[in-house]
Amino acid sequence: MKTWIKLAWRNIWRNKRRSFISIASVLFAVLFAIAADSFERGSYEMQIENMVMFSTGYIRIQDVLYEDEPSLDHMMMYDDALLDVLDGFSDRIEYTVPRIEGFALAASDRRTRGVMVMGIDPDQEDRFNGLSERLVSGSWLEPGDESVLLASGAADILGLDVGDTLVVIGQGFQGINSSGLYPVKGIVQLAVPDMNNNMVYMPLAAAQWFFGADDMVTSLIVMPDRPRNTERLAGDLQTALDDEWYAVLTWQDMMKDFLRAMEMDMAGNKMIILILYIVIGFGLFGTILTMMLERIREFAMMIAIGMKRYQLALVCLMESIFLSLIGVVAGVIITFPITFYFNRNPIPLGGEMADFMAEYGFEAVIPTSIDPVVFVSQAVAIFVIAFLIGLYPVYKVFRLQVIQKAK
């Protein structure tokens, strides 16, 4: 076997130009396939990350009625009983993020706008989504503050800046009237345009007072120590909590419509990648066919001087494996730095496409994914295609008419 491996390896480099053409065909096939899959997955990963980190979290605990009717009247108690249950899972929970979310009317001296008022624990919220890093002016909230953070888009619409007073009027728990005057302590720039135009952040205690909901929250976000264990942890929490009062939802439960739309879109993209595979396959086959035509006389002569057909076929098979493997590995090595760069520096969109994505609340950029699945799946797919096409010389060896071709 070592002899055939050595012979196959030497045959590859006996005609370097021909081998480099074959390797380049596989390399570019891998590059295009990985790029197509990476950009698609990267776009969805960014959208999911934005939703998870700024909205849903991985696991959310809330009142059983809140999902069907997200009203302040369906808040839940954030008390010692709930915290005691969570303490039983402290080895699997990294931290929790309490929130109160409610709509209100925000006003300056001349302008008004409907906003989402979010009561947050400043320390836990910042740990959750790094919101303090998005400050463009002012300073971060402290737990005992009686002031607010205003999203930059909402600040521009209302004509407010740091130090100005925001008037907030709304309806709180069980229909009580809620109103207050709050100095703007800071301005934050949010990535999602729809949120950037509507968000007001308030310390949790101040929000509970504003909505008349002492010791209550609309939801409690639970961050698992390992995101891949989200579903198992959610199931255990639901078992430990009273299901007549509490509902435990994963991010997949809260984003069902988006995930369905994503699956439909991915099905369409898979068809595009399938067409790409077909084009790649024909390109590789053309290269292999050209190589085969150049070597027909060589094959005939080797059989004529006593080499067994199965031995020649085995050598041809090894050559195909070597060429495919070299091309695939080189393609992955070359593609990874490119995808890594665009993962860290997403391609910004402009014009109508940017407006379209902003309309749906997504950041107008296209990142790439560096998930190992992208590289492994596409590399394996291209290797299989190249390997199957590489079987053509094996077939021709067994069908070769030696007397005619050796002349």
C-alpha positions as CSV (number, residue, x, y, z in Angstrom):
1,M,0.0,0.0,0.0
2,K,2.9,2.4,0.8
3,T,4.1,1.9,-2.8
4,W,0.7,3.0,-4.3
5,I,0.5,6.0,-2.0
6,K,4.0,7.1,-2.9
7,L,3.3,6.6,-6.6
8,A,0.0,8.6,-6.4
9,W,1.8,11.4,-4.5
10,R,4.6,11.6,-7.1
11,N,2.1,11.5,-10.0
12,I,0.4,14.6,-8.6
13,W,3.6,16.7,-8.7
14,R,4.9,15.2,-11.9
15,N,2.7,17.7,-13.7
16,K,2.5,20.6,-11.4
17,R,0.5,22.9,-13.7
18,R,-2.3,20.3,-14.1
19,S,-2.3,19.5,-10.3
20,F,-2.5,23.2,-9.4
21,I,-5.4,23.7,-11.7
22,S,-7.3,20.8,-10.0
23,I,-6.4,22.1,-6.5
24,A,-7.4,25.6,-7.5
25,S,-10.8,24.4,-8.7
26,V,-11.5,22.7,-5.3
27,L,-10.1,25.7,-3.4
28,F,-12.3,28.2,-5.1
29,A,-15.3,25.9,-4.8
30,V,-14.7,25.7,-1.0
31,L,-14.2,29.5,-0.8
32,F,-17.5,30.3,-2.6
33,A,-19.5,27.7,-0.7
34,I,-18.1,28.8,2.7
35,A,-18.6,32.5,1.8
36,A,-22.2,32.0,0.8
37,D,-23.1,29.9,3.9
38,S,-21.1,32.2,6.3
39,F,-22.8,35.4,5.2
40,E,-26.2,33.8,5.5
41,R,-25.6,32.3,8.9
42,G,-23.9,35.5,10.0
43,S,-26.9,37.6,9.2
44,Y,-29.2,35.4,11.2
45,E,-26.8,35.1,14.1
46,M,-26.6,38.9,14.3
47,Q,-30.4,39.2,14.3
48,I,-30.8,36.5,16.9
49,E,-28.1,38.0,19.1
50,N,-29.7,41.5,18.9
51,M,-33.0,40.0,20.0
52,V,-31.6,37.8,22.7
53,M,-29.3,40.4,24.2
54,F,-31.6,43.4,24.0
55,S,-35.0,41.8,24.3
56,T,-35.7,38.2,25.2
57,G,-32.6,36.8,26.9
58,Y,-32.0,33.0,26.8
59,I,-34.7,32.2,29.4
60,R,-37.5,34.4,30.6
61,I,-39.7,33.8,33.7
62,Q,-43.0,35.6,33.7
63,D,-46.6,35.4,34.7
64,V,-48.5,32.7,32.9
65,L,-50.9,35.2,31.4
66,Y,-48.3,37.7,30.3
67,E,-47.4,36.0,27.0
68,D,-51.0,36.1,25.7
69,E,-51.7,39.5,27.1
70,P,-48.5,41.5,27.8
71,S,-50.1,43.9,30.3
72,L,-48.8,45.5,33.5
73,D,-51.7,43.9,35.2
74,H,-50.0,40.5,34.6
75,M,-46.8,41.2,36.4
76,M,-45.3,38.7,38.8
77,M,-43.9,39.1,42.3
78,Y,-40.1,39.4,42.5
79,D,-39.8,38.2,46.1
80,D,-37.8,35.9,48.3
81,A,-40.0,32.8,47.3
82,L,-38.9,33.2,43.7
83,L,-35.3,33.9,44.6
84,D,-35.1,30.9,46.8
85,V,-36.1,28.6,43.9
86,L,-33.5,30.2,41.7
87,D,-30.9,29.7,44.4
88,G,-31.4,26.0,44.0
89,F,-30.0,26.3,40.4
90,S,-27.2,28.7,41.3
91,D,-24.6,26.3,39.9
92,R,-26.3,26.4,36.5
93,I,-27.4,30.1,36.4
94,E,-24.8,32.7,35.7
95,Y,-27.0,35.7,36.7
96,T,-30.5,37.0,36.4
97,V,-31.8,40.3,35.0
98,P,-35.1,41.7,36.4
99,R,-37.2,44.1,34.2
100,I,-40.3,46.1,34.1
101,E,-41.5,47.0,30.6
102,G,-44.4,49.3,30.0
103,F,-45.6,51.9,27.5
104,A,-45.9,55.6,28.4
105,L,-46.1,59.0,26.8
106,A,-42.8,60.9,27.0
107,A,-42.7,64.7,26.5
108,S,-40.3,67.6,26.5
109,D,-41.5,71.2,26.6
110,R,-42.7,71.1,23.0
111,R,-42.8,67.5,21.8
112,T,-44.3,64.2,22.8
113,R,-43.7,60.6,21.8
114,G,-44.9,57.2,22.8
115,V,-42.0,55.3,24.4
116,M,-41.1,52.0,26.0
117,V,-40.2,52.5,29.6
118,M,-37.9,49.8,30.9
119,G,-37.1,49.5,34.5
120,I,-33.7,47.8,34.9
121,D,-31.1,46.8,37.5
122,P,-28.3,48.9,36.1
123,D,-25.5,46.5,37.1
124,Q,-27.2,43.4,35.9
125,E,-28.5,45.0,32.7
126,D,-25.0,46.2,31.9
127,R,-23.6,42.8,32.5
128,F,-26.3,41.4,30.2
129,N,-25.9,43.6,27.1
130,G,-23.0,46.0,27.8
131,L,-25.4,48.9,27.6
132,S,-23.0,51.3,29.3
133,E,-20.6,50.9,26.4
134,R,-23.2,52.5,24.2
135,L,-23.3,55.7,26.1
136,V,-22.7,58.7,23.8
137,S,-23.0,61.4,26.4
138,G,-23.7,61.7,30.2
139,S,-23.1,58.9,32.7
140,W,-24.4,55.4,33.6
141,L,-27.3,54.9,36.0
142,E,-26.9,53.9,39.6
143,P,-29.5,51.7,41.4
144,G,-30.8,54.5,43.6
145,D,-31.0,57.2,40.9
146,E,-34.2,59.1,40.2
147,S,-33.1,59.8,36.6
148,V,-33.3,58.1,33.2
149,L,-31.2,57.0,30.2
150,L,-32.7,58.1,26.9
151,A,-32.0,56.4,23.6
152,S,-30.4,58.8,21.1
153,G,-33.1,58.5,18.5
154,A,-35.8,59.3,21.1
155,A,-33.6,62.2,22.5
156,D,-33.3,63.7,19.0
157,I,-37.1,63.4,18.4
158,L,-37.9,65.0,21.7
159,G,-35.1,67.6,21.5
160,L,-33.6,66.6,24.8
161,D,-30.0,66.4,26.0
162,V,-28.2,65.4,29.2
163,G,-29.4,67.4,32.1
164,D,-32.8,68.2,30.6
165,T,-36.1,67.0,32.2
166,L,-38.2,64.3,30.7
167,V,-41.9,64.2,31.5
168,V,-43.4,60.7,31.5
169,I,-47.1,60.0,31.8
170,G,-48.7,56.5,31.6
171,Q,-50.9,53.9,33.2
172,G,-49.5,51.6,35.9
173,F,-50.5,48.4,37.7
174,Q,-54.3,47.9,37.9
175,G,-54.9,51.1,36.0
176,I,-53.4,53.7,38.4
177,N,-52.3,57.0,36.9
178,S,-48.5,57.2,36.5
179,S,-46.5,60.4,36.0
180,G,-43.2,61.8,36.9
181,L,-40.4,64.2,36.0
182,Y,-37.0,62.7,35.4
183,P,-33.7,64.3,34.6
184,V,-31.9,62.8,31.6
185,K,-28.6,61.3,33.0
186,G,-27.3,59.8,29.8
187,I,-27.9,59.2,26.1
188,V,-27.3,55.7,24.7
189,Q,-27.0,54.7,21.0
190,L,-28.8,51.4,20.3
191,A,-28.0,49.2,17.3
192,V,-31.6,48.4,16.4
193,P,-33.2,51.6,15.0
194,D,-36.7,50.8,16.2
195,M,-35.5,50.5,19.8
196,N,-33.2,53.5,19.4
197,N,-36.2,55.7,18.7
198,N,-38.4,54.5,21.6
199,M,-36.4,53.4,24.6
200,V,-36.3,55.0,28.1
201,Y,-34.3,53.2,30.8
202,M,-35.1,53.8,34.4
203,P,-33.7,52.2,37.6
204,L,-35.8,49.3,38.7
205,A,-36.9,50.9,42.0
206,A,-37.9,54.1,40.3
207,A,-39.8,52.2,37.6
208,Q,-41.7,50.1,40.3
209,W,-42.7,53.4,42.0
210,F,-43.7,54.9,38.7
211,F,-45.9,52.0,37.7
212,G,-47.2,51.5,41.3
213,A,-45.8,47.9,41.4
214,D,-43.6,47.5,44.4
215,D,-41.7,44.2,44.5
216,M,-43.0,43.3,41.0
217,V,-41.5,42.8,37.6
218,T,-42.9,41.9,34.2
219,S,-40.1,39.4,33.5
220,L,-37.0,37.9,34.9
221,I,-34.3,37.0,32.4
222,V,-32.2,34.0,33.4
223,M,-28.8,33.6,31.8
224,P,-27.5,30.0,31.9
225,D,-23.8,29.3,32.5
226,R,-23.8,27.4,29.3
227,P,-26.2,28.6,26.5
228,R,-26.3,25.2,25.0
229,N,-28.1,23.9,28.1
230,T,-30.9,26.5,27.8
231,E,-33.7,24.1,27.1
232,R,-32.8,21.7,29.9
233,L,-32.4,24.5,32.5
234,A,-35.8,26.0,31.4
235,G,-37.5,22.6,31.8
236,D,-36.1,22.2,35.3
237,L,-37.1,25.7,36.3
238,Q,-40.6,25.2,35.1
239,T,-40.8,22.0,37.2
240,A,-39.5,23.8,40.3
241,L,-41.9,26.7,39.9
242,D,-45.7,26.7,40.3
243,D,-47.0,26.4,36.7
244,E,-50.3,28.0,37.7
245,W,-48.4,31.3,38.3
246,Y,-45.2,31.1,36.4
247,A,-44.2,30.4,32.8
248,V,-40.7,29.7,31.8
249,L,-39.9,30.4,28.1
250,T,-36.7,29.9,26.1
251,W,-35.7,32.4,23.4
252,Q,-36.9,29.9,20.8
253,D,-40.4,30.0,22.4
254,M,-40.4,33.8,22.2
255,M,-39.2,34.0,18.7
256,K,-41.3,31.4,16.9
257,D,-42.4,33.6,14.1
258,F,-38.9,34.8,13.4
259,L,-37.5,31.3,13.4
260,R,-40.2,30.1,11.0
261,A,-39.4,32.9,8.6
262,M,-35.7,32.2,9.0
263,E,-36.2,28.5,8.2
264,M,-38.2,29.4,5.0
265,D,-35.5,31.8,3.9
266,M,-32.8,29.3,4.7
267,A,-34.6,26.7,2.5
268,G,-34.5,29.2,-0.4
269,N,-30.8,29.8,0.3
270,K,-30.1,26.1,0.4
271,M,-31.5,25.8,-3.1
272,I,-29.0,28.6,-4.2
273,I,-26.2,26.7,-2.5
274,L,-27.4,23.5,-4.3
275,I,-27.2,25.3,-7.6
276,L,-23.7,26.5,-6.6
277,Y,-22.7,22.9,-5.9
278,I,-24.0,21.8,-9.4
279,V,-21.9,24.6,-11.0
280,I,-18.9,23.7,-8.9
281,G,-19.4,20.0,-9.8
282,F,-19.4,20.7,-13.6
283,G,-16.4,22.9,-13.2
284,L,-14.5,20.2,-11.4
285,F,-15.6,17.5,-13.8
286,G,-14.3,19.6,-16.7
287,T,-10.9,19.9,-15.0
288,I,-10.8,16.1,-14.3
289,L,-12.0,15.3,-17.8
290,T,-9.2,17.4,-19.3
291,M,-6.7,15.7,-17.1
292,M,-8.0,12.3,-18.1
293,L,-7.8,13.0,-21.8
294,E,-4.2,14.1,-21.3
295,R,-3.3,10.8,-19.5
296,I,-5.2,8.2,-21.6
297,R,-2.0,7.2,-23.4
298,E,-0.1,7.0,-20.1
299,F,-2.7,4.7,-18.6
300,A,-2.8,2.5,-21.6
301,M,1.0,2.1,-21.6
302,M,1.1,1.3,-17.9
303,I,-1.5,-1.4,-18.3
304,A,0.3,-2.7,-21.4
305,I,3.6,-3.2,-19.5
306,G,1.9,-5.2,-16.8
307,M,0.3,-3.0,-14.2
308,K,-3.0,-4.4,-13.0
309,R,-6.2,-2.4,-13.7
310,Y,-7.2,-2.4,-10.1
311,Q,-3.8,-1.1,-9.1
312,L,-3.9,1.7,-11.6
313,A,-7.5,2.5,-10.5
314,L,-6.3,2.6,-6.8
315,V,-3.6,5.0,-7.7
316,C,-6.0,7.2,-9.6
317,L,-8.4,7.1,-6.6
318,M,-5.6,8.2,-4.3
319,E,-4.6,11.0,-6.6
320,S,-8.2,12.3,-6.5
321,I,-8.3,12.0,-2.7
322,F,-5.0,13.9,-2.4
323,L,-6.0,16.7,-4.8
324,S,-9.4,17.1,-3.2
325,L,-8.0,17.1,0.4
326,I,-5.3,19.6,-0.5
327,G,-7.8,21.9,-2.2
328,V,-10.3,21.6,0.7
329,V,-7.7,22.3,3.4
330,A,-6.2,25.2,1.4
331,G,-9.6,26.6,0.8
332,V,-10.5,26.6,4.6
333,I,-7.1,28.1,5.5
334,I,-7.5,30.9,3.0
335,T,-11.2,31.5,3.7
336,F,-11.1,31.6,7.5
337,P,-9.1,35.0,7.8
338,I,-11.5,36.6,5.3
339,T,-14.7,35.4,7.2
340,F,-13.0,36.3,10.5
341,Y,-12.3,39.9,9.3
342,F,-15.9,40.4,8.1
343,N,-17.2,38.9,11.3
344,R,-15.3,41.6,13.3
345,N,-16.0,44.3,10.6
346,P,-19.4,43.7,9.1
347,I,-20.2,45.1,5.7
348,P,-22.4,48.2,6.1
349,L,-25.5,48.5,3.9
350,G,-26.8,51.7,2.4
351,G,-29.7,53.0,0.4
352,E,-33.0,51.1,0.2
353,M,-31.5,47.9,1.7
354,A,-30.5,49.8,4.8
355,D,-33.9,51.3,5.1
356,F,-35.6,48.0,4.6
357,M,-33.6,46.3,7.4
358,A,-34.1,49.3,9.7
359,E,-37.8,49.0,9.0
360,Y,-37.8,45.5,10.5
361,G,-35.7,46.6,13.4
362,F,-32.3,45.1,12.3
363,E,-28.9,46.7,12.2
364,A,-28.0,47.6,8.5
365,V,-24.9,45.5,8.3
366,I,-23.9,42.0,6.9
367,P,-21.5,40.1,9.1
368,T,-20.1,36.6,8.5
369,S,-20.4,33.6,10.8
370,I,-17.2,31.8,12.1
371,D,-19.2,28.9,13.5
372,P,-17.1,25.8,12.9
373,V,-20.2,24.1,11.3
374,V,-19.9,26.5,8.4
375,F,-16.3,25.4,7.5
376,V,-16.8,21.7,8.3
377,S,-20.1,21.3,6.5
378,Q,-19.0,23.1,3.3
379,A,-15.6,21.5,3.3
380,V,-17.0,18.0,3.6
381,A,-19.6,18.7,0.9
382,I,-17.0,20.0,-1.6
383,F,-14.7,17.1,-0.7
384,V,-17.5,14.6,-1.4
385,I,-18.3,16.2,-4.7
386,A,-14.6,16.3,-5.7
387,F,-14.1,12.7,-4.6
388,L,-17.1,11.5,-6.5
389,I,-16.0,13.3,-9.6
390,G,-12.5,11.9,-9.0
391,L,-14.0,8.4,-9.5
392,Y,-14.4,9.1,-13.2
393,P,-10.7,8.2,-13.9
394,V,-11.2,5.0,-12.0
395,Y,-14.2,4.2,-14.2
396,K,-12.2,5.0,-17.4
397,V,-9.3,2.7,-16.3
398,F,-11.6,-0.3,-16.2
399,R,-13.2,0.7,-19.5
400,L,-10.0,1.5,-21.3
401,Q,-9.2,-0.2,-24.6
402,V,-5.5,-0.7,-24.2
403,I,-4.5,-1.8,-27.7
404,Q,-6.2,1.2,-29.3
405,K,-4.9,3.8,-26.9
406,A,-1.4,2.4,-26.6
407,K,-0.7,2.9,-30.3
